Amino acid sequence: QAEVELKAAESQQVGQLQEMGHREHLLQSDLESFKTRVMQVCCPSAAGSTGRCVTEQQVIEKVRQISDENQKSHEREESLQKELNSRLAKEKEVSANIEVFKNSLQKLQ
């Protein structure tokens, strides 16, 4: 009984390993396809037209630069949103104080 269970578990593990290998192959294929498309965009001469070709390293550096700029932009947006919220809160407080002042002034008159 134990031997049968062991063989079944082993068979299941082999199937899982085969599936993982298949998925890894698909991922590598997708990555290569993506890399090829990016390089075709960055290197028009590879697609048959004339133009300046860039290296894979230059593409990677440009993607990193764009990613860094995107992160900085996002951080700046968050900072500006916090500043805006703070100013709106102050404006609300000032408006409330003005309303209190108006009411007090009307009572005095």
Secondary structure by P-SEA (a helix, b strand, c coil): caaaaaaaaaaaaaaaaaaaaaaaaaaaaaaaaaaaaaaaaacccccccccccccaaaaaaaaaaaaaaaaaaaaaaaaaaaaaaaaaaaaaaaaaaaaaaaaaaaaac
